[in-house]
Each structure stands twice: as C-alpha cells, then as structure tokens.
C-alpha cells in the first residue's frame, strides 16, 4: 500500500498525462470486477467504446450499467474532474451525451443539464502499481535519446518486425499526401509528378530544394517535347538552373548556351525563382552538373519512364532501368571549366537505392492507392531487398538493438523516431505498449 501511494504521489508531483488515462481505459488496465462510482453506485463496463482521436468525447458508443440502468453513450476522460470546466465542456452540446466521467481524481462534481450529477469513476486507487511503475520508468526524465532506450533491446523480434512494417506504411502514407498535392496541381499527370520527385531526389540533401525549384519552373510538357534530343534536354536543365550564364570558352558549353537561348525564347522560360545549386562541400560525383546530366540521360533513354516504373516489379529490373550515366563531355569533366581524369559516371547502386526508397516505392504506393490496388507484397519485397540507409538515427537505433537490416526497417525507424519518439507518443507505440504491459 505504501508503494502504491508513492506512485500516486509521483503522478501528482510530476503531472498525470491524459493520454495515459486513455490508455488505461482503452486497454482495461484496471480490475473491472467490482467498480463503483464516486457516489457508490455499482458500475459494470460492458464496452469501453471506440477511441475518438478527433474533437468531442474521448470514447464513443460505450455500454455501461450504472446501478440498475444500462446506458449507451460516450465517455469523457480527465486528470481532474474540474478539467470538465477548464475545457468548457459545460457549454458544448457535443458532451451532452456523456454517460460516465472517468478521472484520476475527482475534485468537484459535474452536473448534467437536468441538474443531476454526472456519474464519475475515479481511477487513482484502481490502477495496478506495476503499470504505474512501468509508466514512470518509461517517461522518467534523464539524458535519454529515446524514452524506451533501456528496454528497446528486450522487445521480441515478432513484435518489432510487425511494428516496423506498419510504420513503413505510415511513412509511405505521409509521402503519399505530398504526392497527392503534386498530382492535383499537375492535373493528374503522373509523369510530371515523377519528374519533379526525381529532380528533387537527384539533388540529395544539399541541392534537393534547388532541384525541386527547377522542377517547378518547367512545365513537364516542355520536357516531353525536348527529351528525344539529349543536347536540348541538358540545355533546358542546365539553363534553368542558371549554370549557363557565364562566358566560358568551351565548345560544348557554348552549344548548350545557344540551345538554351532558343528554348527560352520558344517556350517563354523563366528561372528567376530557381534556387541556385551548391557545389560547396559536395563530392564531385554529387556536383549538380553530374546529377543533371545523369537525369537528362535517364529521360532521353526512357520516353515513358513512369509507365516503365509501374510495370517493373523486381529490384534487379529496376537496377537495369535506372542504369544510366552522363553525356560524353562529363566523362572528362565535373565542371564546365576544368578537365579531369577520364571516368564513366554511371549512377551507382547505392544512389539507385536512394531513388527507389525516396521516389519509386512511394510513387508505386500512391499509384496503387489511387487506383484501388491493395496488393502491397511487391512493395514489401522490394523494400526488404534494398540495403538500409546510413544516417545518425539508424546508427543510434542499431546501437540499442541490431534492427535495421533492410530499407523497410530504416524507413520505419525514421518514422518511429520523428513521429513517436520525438513527440513522446509512447502510448500509441507498440514498443511502448509492450513495455507498459510487462
């Protein structure tokens, strides 16, 4: 009893979270055997109801017997009963159908419109001490990278793998939302959406925004008209990026400049809103000149790239599809000004992996979703066939537990860190739930 009172005091001192009370109610983490309201009425919970994540009462369609009367309605949960007034529920008709007020502590009575007392269930003597202790340990403050880092290694492989697969599709859903916006603005032109996505991802982290602004400056219909002519396509991309504005005595450069001036006048091109590309601190293979030439080669080689991507279903076929290099000039250059040692600059396997992770698989997922195709097995197989990304987040998770073995895992872990760990949403996380259920 003394131990239990310690935990009760802990919650009063450190602050009870309403989310925790939602968790307690939703997962029935109290003894539902002999419950009574604060007015000593017998209470039988037939159904806790459906959890509501939007505005309004916390649980809909609950079925509860209070005394001799069976009620069907909503349940509202608060830390203190006085929070009812703090949240102005007394003036909100959405709460008129609340049949039970579930609180950690009742510090005041709440009345219905007919002046009868709203039945209240007080939880502070009903929650099991081990549940409180697990919650305290999970959310205790300290120099922790994530709340569960002390228990992360103990999570079963079965639970971990199922949760990571779900997180992977959550991440695809998030990316799909951005893609839907692009699709709408392009009047359902999937090829145009693919072009913009590829441009942004060819720019990687340093030049992603710059390449993205380049994509926004060109109507894809223009790309369609020039992509069969490799020189014209390179001139379009280099010119719009502002890389043809200097006086360089170089036959290839001058030919590109001449072609871009023609295209600019013909199509009324404007690049004033294009963000300048950066060369600083980039490895030469990631210079914008090289990446733009490779993208031009890709679109010159494949006139209907989107259709080919949708039709392709194996990782090996994608490596073949995206196996492109640069135009001949760039075999001996990284910039227009300086010649370098001859090297054929093909897209590397690791770069293609990034394109598959960040462009191809999200695009296929969004396309399937738009067209009612529910078979995600191909996406799972492909994501599991690609090596995991390497970044600080993945490395930190792997130090806790060797968990990132494929790109599905690494994408899922990025989703876990950004949407759950960073936001302390442990109660909505399968890992957090597992720890609380110990």
N, C-alpha and C positions, 0 to 999 in steps of 0.2 A: 504493500500500500504506500509506503514511504517512497519507494522507487517510482511508482506511478505519479504521485504528487509532484515529484521532481520534474517529470516530463511535462505535466500540466503547467507548472511554474515556468519551465523553459519556454513554452509556447506563449505564455502571456508576456514574458520579458522580450523575446526575440520577434514576436509577431506571427500569429497564425495566418496561413495563406488560405484564401477561399478555395483556390484550386485543389488544395489538399482535402478539404471537406467534400468537394465534388467527387474526388477520387474515392474517399471513404464511402460515400453514399452509392456511387455507381457500382463499385466492386464489393459492396456489402461487407466492409471491413469492421463490422460490429456484430455483436450477438443479437440476432433478430428474434431470439426466442421469447423473451418476456419484456417487451418495451412498454413504456408509459409516457404520456405527455407530461409536461411540467405541471399540468393541473390534475395529474394522477389518473388520467383516463387510459384504459387499455388500448394498445396500439398494435395492429397486425399489418405488416407490409406485404401485400400480395404481389406488387410490382413497383420497382423504384421509378419506372418511367423511362422515357427516351431523353438522353442528354441533349440539351439545346446549346449550340455554340453561337447563336445569334442573339439579338436583343429579346427581352422577355424573360419569363421564369426559367430557372435553370433546368428543370426536368418537366417534360410534357407527359400527359396521359398516364399518370401514376394511379395505382389502385391501392387504396389504404382503408382499413377498417379502424374506425375510432369509436371506442365504446361499442355500441351495438349497431352502428351505422356504417355501411360500406360507401366510400367516396371514390369518385373518379375525377381526376383533375390534375393540377400542376403542383410542383414542389419548388419552393424557393429556399436557397441556402445562403447563410451569412455567418460571419465570425461571431458577431454580437447581434442580438435581436434588434437593437436600436439602429443597426445599419439599414433596416427597412425604411426608416425616415431619412437617414443620411442620403439614401439613393432615391428619395422622393417616390417610393412605390405607392404611398397612400393616395397620390393624385393621379396614378397611372392605371387606367382601366384594364391594361393587359395583365394586371396582377389580381384582378377581382376573382379569378377562378383558382387561386392558390388554396389548396386544401390542407397543406402542412408546411410549417416554417421549421426548417432544420438548422440549428445553430450550435456553435461551440459553447456559447454562454448566453443565457437569457438574462439581459439586464433591464428589460422593460417588456410589458405586454404590448401586443399588436392587436388592433381591433378591426373587424370587418366593417363593411358599410352598414350592416344592421346592428352594429354595436356589440356583437358577440365576439368573444376572444378567439383569435386565430390559433388553432392547436399548434403547439410547439414541441419539438423533440430536441433535447439538449444532449450533445454528444460527449462532453468532456469527461464523463465517467464511464463511457461505453467503448471507447477505442482501446484496442489491446496495447499494452505497454511496448511490446516488441515492434509493432507497427510505428509507434511514435519514435522509438529509438532509431529504427532504420531511417525514418524521415529526417530526424535530427542529424544523423551521421551523413546522409546524402547532401543536405543543404547547409551543413556547418561551414562557417567561413574559414578561410585559410588560403595559403598560397597554392591553390589547385588550378590546374589547366582546365579541367572539366570536373563537375561535381562528383562524378562516379569513378574517378581515376583509380581509387583504391580498390574498387570492386570490378573494374572493367575486365580484368583478366579471368575472372571467375565465371563469366557468362558462358552458358553452354553453346557449342557450335551450332546446334539446331536452331536455337532462338536467334543467335546472331545472324546466321545466314538468311533466315526468313525475314528478319527486320531489315537487313541491308537490301534485300530485293525490293521490299516495299518502299524503302527510302529512295532507291534508284528511280522507281516510277514516280515518286513525288517530285524528284528533281526534273524528270522529263516533263511532268505536268507543268512545272514552273516555267521551263523553257518554252513549252508549247504555248503558254499565254502570250509571251513576247512574239512568238511566231504568228499567232492569230492576228495580232495587231498589224504586223507587216503584211500579212496576206490580205487583210481588209484594205489597207492603203494601196496595195498593188492590184486591186480588183481581181482577187483570186488567181493571180499569176504565180504559180509555184516556182517556175523557172526564175522569176525575178527575185523571189524570196531566197532561193538557193544562192543566187549570185551575191546578194547582199550579205548573207551569212558567211559564205566562203571568203568574201573580201575581208570581213571583219576578223575572221579566224586566221587568214593568211597573215594578218598584221600582228598576230600574237598579242601579248600583254602590252608591249611598248607602243605599237602602232595600230592596235585594234580600233581605237576611236578614230584615228586618222583615216584608216582604210574604210571604216564604216561611213565616215562623212563623204568619202569618194564615191561609195556605192549610192549614197543618197543624192549625189549630184548628177547621176546619169540615169536616164530612163532606160530600162532594160531593152526596149525596142531598138535603141541605137546599138547596143551590144550585139543584138541579133543581126543587124544589118552589116556589121563590120567583122564579125568573128571568123568568117571564112578567109579573111585576109589578115595574116598574122601581123604584118607590119602595121596595118591600120588599128588593130586591136591594142597592140602595145603602145602606139602613139596616143590612142584615146586614154589609156590608163596612166601612162607617164605624164601626159599633158595635163589631165585633170588634177593629178597630184602635185602639179607645179614643178615638175622635175625637168621641164624643157624650156626654162625661162632664162638660161644663161647663154653666153656666147662661147661655144666650145668647138674648136676646130677638129671635128671628128665626123667622118662621112656618115656613119650610122646615126649619130646624134642629129646631124643636120637633116637627114632624110626623115627622121621621126618628127622633128620640129616642123618641117614643111607639111607633112601629112596631118599633124595636129591642127595647124592653122587652117587647113582646108576643112577638116571635120568640125572645127569650132565654128566656122562661118556657116557651114552647111546645116548643122543641127542646132545652132544658137546655144552653144555650150557655155556654161558659167561655172567657174570654180572658186568664186570668192568666199564661199562658206566651207571650203575643204580645209581641214586641219593639216598643217604641214607635217610630213613624215619625219621621223627622227632616225639618225644614223648612230648617234652617240651611245656608247656602251653596248652596242649590238655586235654579236659575232657576224663576220662578213656574210655567212650563208643566210643570215636573217635580215640583211640590208633590204630596204624596201624595193630597190631596183631588182634584186634577185627574185623576191617573192612576187612582185607584179609580173615579171617576165614568165615565171612558172604558171601563174594563174592564167595569163594570156595563152600559154601553150595548152593548158587544160581545156580552155573554151574553144580554142582553134581546132583541137583534136576531136572534141565531142560536141557536135552541134545541138544535141538534145540531152544534155547532161542529166537533167532532173529525171527524165524517163528512164535512163540507164541506171540511175541510183535506185529508183523504186523497184526496178526489175532485178537488181543484183541482191543476192541473199547470203553469200558466203564471204568470209573475211579474205580469202585468197583472191576471189574475183574483184574485190574492192581494191586490193593492192595492185592488181593489174590495171584496173580502170583509172586509178589515180597515179599511175607510174609515168610521170612527165618530168621534163627538165626545163631548160631555158632556150631562148633563141641562141644562135651560134656566137653572137657578139659576147654574150655573158659567160661563155666558156673560158674566156681570157680576160674578163673584167669583173669587178664588183661594183665599180662606179664608172661613170662615163669618162672621167678624166684619166684614170691610171690603169695601165695594162698590168695583168697579174699572171702568175703561172697557170698554164692550161689545166682546166679541171671541168669535167662534165658535172653540172649541178642538178642532179635529179632530186625529186622530193624523197627525203629519207623515210624509212619505215616508221620511225618514231614521230615524224611530222604528220604522216598519213594517219597514224593512230590518233593524234590530236584532232585532225579533221573529222575522223569517224566519231570520236567521242563528242565533240562540240557542235558538229554540223549534221553529219549524215544520220546518226541514230536519232537525235531529236527531231530531225525533219521527217524521217520514216514514221516515228511515233505519232507526230502531229498529223501526217497524211492519213495514217490508219485511223486515227481518232475522227478526223473529218469525214472519212468515208465509211465509217461503221465497221472497220476491220478489227476484230478483237483478238486475233492471234498474236501474242507478244513473244512467243517462244523463239522466233528468229532474232528479235532484239536481244533477248536474254543470252542466247547462244553467242551472238556476235560480241556483246559486251564482255562476256566471260572469256572470249578468245583474244581479247586485247589486253596488253600488259597494263598494270595500274599506273596512274600518273605519279610523278615525283614532285612533292612540294612539302612545305613545313607541316601542314595539317596531317597529311598521310603519314609522314615520318613520326609525328608525335603519337598518333594512334598505334602505329606499329611498335613503338617502344612499350606501350601498355599491353598490347597483345598482337601477335602476328596475324593480322586480319585482312590486310589489303593484298590480295593475290591477283586480282583482275581489275579492269577498268570499271566494271559494275560495282565492285567494292569501293574503289577510290571515289567514284562519283557519289555513292551512297554516304560515305564518310564525310565528304564535303557538305552534303545536305544535312547530315546529323549535326555537325559542328555549327553550321550557320543558322539552322532553323530550330534546333533543340538545345544543344549545349550552351551556345552563346545567349540564348533567351531564357535559360533555366526552365525549359519545358520538360523537365524530367518526368512529370506525372503523365505526360502524353507520349512518353518514350517507352518502348518495350523493354529496354535495358533498365531504365529507372523503375518501371513496374516490377521487374524481376527482383531487383534489389529490395524494394519495399515488401515484397512477398516472402522474403526469407523467414 
